Amino acid sequence: MVLSHGPDIDPASGQPAAYVEEQRQRDLNQKERERLEKQAAFSTVADSDAAQQLRDMVCGLLEGRINKVLNEDPEAMAYVKILRGLKDQTDLAKRAVNTLVQRGVLTL
């Protein structure tokens, strides 16, 4: 005689494992919907004129900070001296920000 043991039970909840998995999947789907809704709401803000002004302001601050490092850090000052000796007249702070953007470190 073969005994049937019934549905698998989730040990943590004591409920049928299939029900627990279904609930877990519903929760994940709900969290994903909420994440997508927040992302959609943020994308409208990120594409606004105010966001562009903020990006421009922060880029200016970053360029200022890079200039400060270029003028105060001995190693950076040595690199600047080499570049100036090679007649590089570019704005090094802007060039650094552009390099960060090209490398994907910074997204504007």
N, C-alpha and C positions, 0 to 999 in steps of 0.2 A: 504494500500500500504506500503510495507517494503522497506526502503531505505538502499542501500549498501554503506558502507563508504570507501571501498577500503582497500589496504594493510596498516598494522600498520606502523607508521612513528616514526623514532627515533627522540626524541625531541631535542637532542643536535646537530644533523647534518642536520635534515630535510630530510634525505634520508630514503628509506624503511628499516624497522627494520631488515628484513631478510638479506638484503645486508650488513648492518652494522655488523651484527653478523657474517656473512660469512667472511668479511674482518678482523674482530677481530680474528677469528679462524685462518685465513691464517697468520696473523702477529704472533700469538702465535706459530704456527707450524714453522715458519721461525726462530723465536728466539730459539726454542728448537733445531732445526737443527744446528744453529750457536753454541749453548752451547755444543752440542755433538761433533761438530768438534773441538772446543777448548779443550774439555776434552780429545779427542783422541790425539791431538797434544801434550798436556801436559803429557799424560801417557807415551809417548815415552821418554820425558825428565826425568820424575820422575823415570823411570826404568834404566836410564843411569849410567855409572860408576861415572860420575861427580856428579850426584845427590846423589849417595851412599856416596861419599867422603864428600859432604856437610852435609848429615845427620850425618855422623860420627863426623865431626867437631863440629856441633851444639850440639850433645849429649855430647861431651867432654866439651864444654862450659857450658852446663847445669849442668853436674856433678861438674864442678869447682864452679859454683854458689851455688849448694847445699852444697858442702864442706864448702864454705865460711859461709853460714848460719849456718851449723852445728858447726862451730868453733867460731862464733861471737854472735849468738842469744842465750840469756840466757835459754830460754825454750828448744830450740833444744839441747843446751849443756847438759842440765839436762837429756834429753832422751838418748843422746849418753852415758852419764855416767852410766845410768841404763843398757843399752845394753852391755857396756863394762864390767860392774859388773857381768852380766850374761854370760860372756865369748863369746859374739858375736863378731867375728873378721872379719865379711864381710865388704866389701867396701860399706859403707852406701849410698854414693852418687849413685853408680851404682845400688844398690838395690832399691833406690828411683826411679830412671829412669825406671828400669824394672817393678816396681809396677805401675807406671803411664802408661806404655805400656799395662800391663795386664788389667788395669781398662778401657782402651780405651780412656784415656785422651790424650795420646800421641801415634801417629802412626809412626812407623819407616819403 
